[in-house]
Every structure is written in structure tokens, then in C-alpha cells.
Amino acid sequence: MTDRTSSSITINAGKSKVMAAIADFPAYPTWAEGIKAAEVVSAGDGYRAERVRFNLSAGPMTDTYVLAYEWEGDDAVRWDISEPGKMISSMSGSYRLADRDGGTEVTYELAVEASLLRIGIMKRKTEKMIVDTGLKDLKRRVEG
């Protein structure tokens, strides 16, 4: 997966508060659109998850898959699929955080391969919708 969709948003909070919301997987169903459950399967060194099982229900796409995470303090987190679902065969992405004028600029990058997303233009539009919605949901969660 070389093509990725990327977008950024500025959140009126420090990096540690933003990253704490990103790392709080059990809370995702309360604020992340389409996520019905997020279960930490294994914790890494420290207090952040290494592998997380997601139950997704977004329109015609319903699936369960596991993502593996790599953390860089409060600066970045990257993930790749470690257990594909029935529909989602591949997923990789990242959040990168940077200090900006008393807030945090969050850049979200995503690449997804799914059985319903075979056509390139449809795939990019879906990724863009996921990224934009994810950033808005994260901003609302942290600032709310």
C-alpha cells in the first residue's frame, strides 16, 4: 500500500492530552464514528496498547480486525493490520502531532484495502471520509 490519504487539523490542547485520547481505545465507541468496540489485546512496554481488536460497523462495512501499534511518545503513533478481517484485508496509518500556537496540529494518514473498496476513486473518497471524520471526532473528544 503506497497510496495514502492524509489530512490535518489543529486541536486546542497540548500533545499529551491529544495522545491520551488517541491511546484510550476502550473509549473509542463513545466518540469514533463506526467503532462499536475496541478491546486492548496486548499492552506494550509502558501504559499504551500494542495490539487492539476493533469491531467496525460503518454503512455496508461490518468487520472485526486487529491493529498493531508503535508509539513515539506523544509525537506519533503508527499502526498496521496484524489480523485482517473478512472485509478489511490491509490497513496502515498514523497520527503525527506537532505543537502549533498553544495547540496541537494532528496529521492523520491512512491506507485501507477492503473488499468493498476495489475501485481506486471510491477507495480514496472513502479513506478521505474516514480521515476527515476521524480528525473531527478526535477534536470534539479532546476539546469537549
SULTASUL-V314663 format. One record per residue. RES is the residue in three letters. PHI is phi in whole degrees, 0 to 359 (NA if undefined). PSI is psi in radians with two decimals (none if undefined). Layout:
# SULTASUL-V314663
{{RES,PHI,PSI} {RES,PHI,PSI}}
This chain:
# SULTASUL-V314663
{{MET,NA,1.78} {THR,261,-0.59} {ASP,282,2.26} {ARG,230,2.67} {THR,257,2.39} {SER,220,2.53} {SER,205,2.81} {SER,227,2.74} {ILE,210,2.64} {THR,256,2.29} {ILE,247,2.35} {ASN,279,1.19} {ALA,195,2.81} {GLY,287,2.85} {LYS,302,-0.70} {SER,296,-0.66} {LYS,291,-0.71} {VAL,296,-0.81} {MET,293,-0.56} {ALA,297,-0.68} {ALA,293,-0.72} {ILE,298,-0.70} {ALA,280,-0.18} {ASP,272,1.24} {PHE,299,-0.72} {PRO,302,-0.39} {ALA,276,-0.19} {TYR,309,-0.75} {PRO,300,-0.36} {THR,277,-0.26} {TRP,219,-0.34} {ALA,265,1.94} {GLU,305,2.28} {GLY,91,-0.31} {ILE,273,2.02} {LYS,267,-0.46} {ALA,201,2.56} {ALA,219,1.96} {GLU,245,2.18} {VAL,289,2.06} {VAL,274,-0.69} {SER,209,2.49} {ALA,262,2.53} {GLY,271,-2.89} {ASP,295,2.26} {GLY,95,-2.56} {TYR,248,0.10} {ARG,253,2.64} {ALA,292,2.53} {GLU,260,-0.66} {ARG,222,2.40} {VAL,224,2.32} {ARG,265,2.21} {PHE,248,2.45} {ASN,250,2.04} {LEU,250,2.41} {SER,217,1.72} {ALA,226,1.78} {GLY,61,-2.23} {PRO,282,-0.11} {MET,261,1.98} {THR,234,2.21} {ASP,199,2.87} {THR,231,2.30} {TYR,208,2.87} {VAL,240,2.32} {LEU,250,2.49} {ALA,256,2.32} {TYR,247,2.55} {GLU,233,2.16} {TRP,254,2.48} {GLU,238,1.24} {GLY,55,-2.32} {ASP,261,0.22} {ASP,267,-0.57} {ALA,194,2.74} {VAL,217,2.42} {ARG,235,2.67} {TRP,216,2.69} {ASP,220,2.67} {ILE,290,2.35} {SER,248,-0.42} {GLU,223,1.79} {PRO,297,2.75} {GLY,265,-2.95} {LYS,286,-0.57} {MET,255,-0.69} {ILE,268,1.93} {SER,266,-0.41} {SER,205,2.47} {MET,205,2.32} {SER,217,2.65} {GLY,188,-3.09} {SER,198,2.73} {TYR,243,2.27} {ARG,241,2.28} {LEU,246,2.42} {ALA,218,2.44} {ASP,295,2.34} {ARG,215,1.91} {ASP,45,0.91} {GLY,82,-0.04} {GLY,234,-2.82} {THR,228,2.20} {GLU,273,2.18} {VAL,248,2.15} {THR,251,2.17} {TYR,248,2.18} {GLU,241,2.45} {LEU,210,2.46} {ALA,224,2.24} {VAL,228,2.43} {GLU,240,2.11} {ALA,219,2.70} {SER,300,-0.51} {LEU,275,-0.12} {LEU,245,0.84} {ARG,282,-0.55} {ILE,277,2.21} {GLY,310,-0.88} {ILE,295,-0.69} {MET,294,-0.69} {LYS,298,-0.84} {ARG,296,-0.74} {LYS,297,-0.71} {THR,294,-0.79} {GLU,300,-0.75} {LYS,299,-0.75} {MET,297,-0.75} {ILE,297,-0.81} {VAL,296,-0.88} {ASP,297,-0.76} {THR,295,-0.75} {GLY,300,-0.75} {LEU,294,-0.75} {LYS,295,-0.72} {ASP,297,-0.74} {LEU,296,-0.77} {LYS,300,-0.80} {ARG,297,-0.69} {ARG,295,-0.83} {VAL,287,-0.74} {GLU,278,-0.37} {GLY,288,none}}
